[in-house]
Amino acid sequence: MGSSSRQALASTVGSLAAGKKLDATSGEQLLAAARAIGGSSQLRGLLADSGLAVRDKESIVQSVFGGYSVPARAVIVNAAKQRWSSDSQLVSGIEELGLRAIAGSAPKGVAVERELFAFGRAVSSNAELELAISSKLGDNTAKVALVDDLLKRASDPTRVIVRHLVQFLSGRRFGQALRETAAVVADVSGFDVATVRSAVPLSAPQLARLEKALSARYGRALSINVVVDPALIGGLRIAIGDDVIDGSVATRLSDLRLQIAG
């Protein structure tokens, strides 16, 4: 995301935090707005046009999204008032605002980011399911029905988010979209997501020590998702955002082979 888009998003998120908290319905409407704006080059261009007067943008939002809640429309207008690096990043910004609203409305004790991680693991382990969900040729109605069937035991926020993603990947792979979304959801709760790959399952005491050490290193609480990957042979591979800590035996052996070959 470009610097102007980061500033635009930060400004909009800040105003969202300072104002009245959006409910789940408004969050879902913002996701629907992101799909509608993302699917219309004309609407996208108008709302992202820095030369168009705010009152004209307000009129467009009222005309297209008149059935939405007042808070949801206000967020869309506020986002359209900002200067974005591209019209597609305006769409991404509105999508993130919707995700934040939904995450913020989740009942206490519901770990939406963990449910998203678990669903992503289930999809990635089944090639047929992954194709059905991520194919550009697939029918969105069928995708939503499939998600509803698979997520019967998941929380409402998780179902709403995944329903949106299968309809609006916007050039992303499904796994990538889930990871980005989980990071946003975690940020709303005040922590980061760490994906830990281990050759063997980790015990509860090991997880507790790892979480304490990583939280101290990054200065923020972490939600840890563990993936058991025997191919690592031993050690851990940890990914937190763009940071990767690779202490796996497989990597060390690979490095050793390269040194020998050199």
C-alpha positions in Angstrom: 0.0 0.0 0.0 1.4 3.4 -1.0 2.2 6.1 1.6 -0.8 8.2 0.8 -3.0 5.2 1.1 -1.5 4.3 4.5 -2.2 7.8 5.7 -5.7 7.7 4.3 -6.4 4.4 6.0 -4.9 5.5 9.3 -7.0 8.7 9.2 -10.2 6.8 8.5 -9.4 4.1 11.1 -8.7 6.9 13.6 -12.0 8.6 13.0 -13.7 5.2 13.2 -12.1 4.6 16.6 -13.0 8.1 17.9 -16.6 7.9 16.8 -19.5 5.6 17.7 -18.6 2.0 17.4 -20.0 0.3 14.3 -22.1 -2.8 14.8 -21.9 -6.1 12.9 -24.6 -5.0 10.5 -22.7 -1.8 9.5 -19.5 -3.9 9.2 -21.2 -6.3 6.8 -22.5 -3.4 4.8 -19.0 -2.0 4.4 -17.8 -5.4 3.1 -20.7 -5.4 0.6 -19.8 -1.8 -0.4 -16.2 -2.9 -1.0 -17.5 -5.6 -3.4 -19.8 -3.2 -5.1 -17.2 -0.4 -5.5 -14.6 -3.0 -6.5 -16.8 -4.4 -9.2 -17.6 -1.0 -10.8 -14.8 0.9 -12.4 -17.0 4.0 -12.8 -18.0 4.1 -9.1 -14.5 3.3 -8.0 -13.1 6.1 -10.2 -15.6 8.7 -8.9 -15.2 8.0 -5.2 -11.4 7.9 -5.5 -11.2 11.1 -7.6 -9.5 13.7 -5.4 -10.8 16.5 -7.7 -14.5 15.6 -7.1 -16.2 17.7 -4.4 -17.1 16.0 -1.2 -20.8 17.0 -1.6 -20.8 15.2 -4.9 -19.3 12.1 -3.3 -21.9 12.3 -0.5 -24.6 12.4 -3.2 -23.1 9.3 -4.9 -22.9 7.4 -1.7 -26.5 8.3 -0.8 -27.7 7.3 -4.2 -25.9 3.9 -4.3 -25.9 2.9 -0.7 -29.0 4.7 0.6 -30.3 1.5 2.2 -27.2 1.2 4.4 -27.0 2.4 8.0 -26.1 6.1 8.6 -22.8 5.0 10.3 -21.8 2.8 7.3 -22.5 5.6 4.8 -20.6 8.0 6.9 -17.5 5.7 6.8 -17.7 5.3 3.1 -17.9 9.1 2.6 -15.0 9.6 5.0 -12.9 7.1 3.1 -13.8 8.7 -0.2 -12.6 12.1 1.2 -9.1 10.8 1.7 -6.3 10.8 -0.9 -5.5 7.2 -2.0 -2.6 6.0 -4.1 -5.1 4.2 -6.4 -8.8 3.5 -6.6 -8.2 -0.2 -5.8 -6.6 0.9 -2.5 -9.7 2.8 -1.7 -11.6 -0.4 -2.1 -9.0 -2.3 0.1 -9.4 0.5 2.7 -13.2 0.2 2.9 -12.8 -3.6 3.1 -10.4 -3.3 6.1 -12.8 -0.9 7.8 -15.6 -3.4 7.4 -13.3 -6.2 8.8 -12.4 -4.0 11.8 -16.1 -3.3 12.5 -17.0 -7.0 12.4 -14.0 -8.0 14.5 -14.8 -5.3 17.0 -18.4 -6.6 17.4 -17.3 -10.2 18.1 -18.5 -11.5 21.4 -16.0 -11.7 24.2 -14.0 -14.9 24.2 -14.6 -15.5 20.5 -11.2 -15.8 18.7 -12.1 -15.0 15.2 -8.5 -15.0 14.0 -8.1 -18.6 15.2 -11.2 -19.7 13.4 -9.9 -18.1 10.2 -6.6 -19.9 10.6 -8.3 -23.3 11.2 -10.5 -22.8 8.2 -7.5 -21.9 6.1 -5.7 -25.0 7.1 -8.7 -27.1 6.3 -9.0 -25.6 2.8 -5.3 -25.8 2.0 -5.2 -29.5 2.9 -8.0 -30.3 0.4 -7.2 -29.4 -3.2 -10.7 -30.0 -4.4 -12.2 -27.7 -1.7 -9.6 -25.1 -2.4 -10.4 -25.1 -6.1 -14.2 -24.9 -5.3 -13.7 -21.8 -3.1 -11.0 -19.9 -5.0 -11.9 -20.5 -8.6 -12.7 -17.4 -10.5 -15.2 -19.4 -12.6 -17.2 -20.6 -9.5 -20.6 -19.2 -8.7 -20.6 -16.9 -5.7 -24.0 -18.2 -4.5 -22.6 -21.7 -4.4 -19.4 -20.6 -2.7 -21.4 -18.9 0.1 -23.6 -21.9 0.5 -20.5 -24.1 0.8 -18.9 -21.8 3.4 -22.1 -21.8 5.4 -22.1 -25.6 5.4 -18.5 -25.9 6.4 -18.6 -23.2 9.1 -21.8 -24.3 10.9 -19.9 -24.3 14.3 -18.0 -21.1 13.7 -18.9 -17.7 15.1 -21.1 -15.3 13.1 -18.2 -12.8 12.5 -16.1 -15.6 11.0 -18.9 -16.7 8.7 -19.5 -13.2 7.5 -15.8 -12.6 6.8 -15.3 -15.8 4.9 -18.5 -15.3 2.9 -17.1 -12.0 1.8 -13.7 -13.3 0.9 -14.9 -16.1 -1.3 -16.9 -13.5 -3.3 -14.1 -10.9 -3.4 -10.6 -12.3 -3.6 -9.6 -9.2 -5.7 -6.6 -10.9 -7.3 -5.4 -12.6 -4.1 -5.1 -16.3 -3.4 -7.6 -17.5 -0.8 -4.9 -18.4 1.7 -3.2 -15.0 1.3 -6.6 -13.2 1.8 -7.3 -15.2 5.0 -3.8 -14.4 6.4 -4.2 -10.7 5.7 -7.7 -10.7 7.2 -6.6 -12.6 10.3 -3.8 -10.0 10.9 -6.4 -7.2 10.7 -8.8 -9.0 13.1 -5.9 -9.7 15.6 -4.9 -6.0 15.4 -8.4 -5.0 16.5 -7.9 -7.1 19.6 -4.5 -5.5 20.3 -2.1 -8.3 19.3 -0.2 -9.8 16.3 -0.5 -13.3 14.8 2.5 -15.6 14.8 2.5 -18.7 12.7 4.8 -21.3 14.1 5.8 -24.3 12.1 7.3 -27.2 14.1 8.3 -30.7 13.2 6.4 -32.1 16.2 3.4 -30.8 18.2 4.4 -28.3 21.0 3.3 -28.9 24.6 1.3 -26.3 26.5 4.4 -25.2 28.6 6.5 -24.9 25.4 3.8 -22.7 23.8 3.6 -20.6 26.9 7.3 -20.0 27.0 7.4 -19.3 23.2 4.6 -16.8 23.5 6.3 -15.0 26.4 9.6 -14.8 24.6 8.1 -13.6 21.3 5.8 -11.0 23.0 8.8 -9.6 24.9 10.8 -9.4 21.6 8.0 -7.7 19.7 6.6 -5.6 22.5 3.1 -6.8 21.9 0.8 -9.7 22.8 0.8 -12.5 20.2 -1.8 -15.1 19.1 0.2 -18.2 18.1 -1.0 -20.6 15.5 0.9 -23.9 15.3 1.4 -25.9 12.1 3.0 -29.3 12.5 5.4 -29.9 9.5 7.6 -33.0 9.7 9.6 -31.8 6.7 11.3 -29.3 9.1 13.0 -32.3 10.8 13.5 -30.3 14.0 13.5 -26.7 15.3 10.9 -24.0 14.5 10.0 -21.6 11.7 8.2 -18.5 12.9 6.4 -15.9 10.7 5.1 -12.7 12.2 3.9 -10.3 9.5 6.9 -9.9 7.2 9.4 -11.2 9.8 10.5 -14.8 9.5 12.7 -16.5 12.1 13.9 -19.8 10.6 15.6 -22.1 13.1 14.6 -25.4 11.5 17.0 -28.2 11.0 15.9 -28.5 7.4 17.0 -25.0 6.7 20.3 -25.4 8.5 21.1 -28.5 6.5 20.2 -26.7 3.3 22.5 -23.8 4.2 25.3 -26.3 5.0 24.9 -28.0 1.6 25.1 -24.6 -0.1 28.3 -23.8 1.8 29.8 -27.2 0.8 28.8 -26.7 -2.8 30.3 -23.2 -2.9 
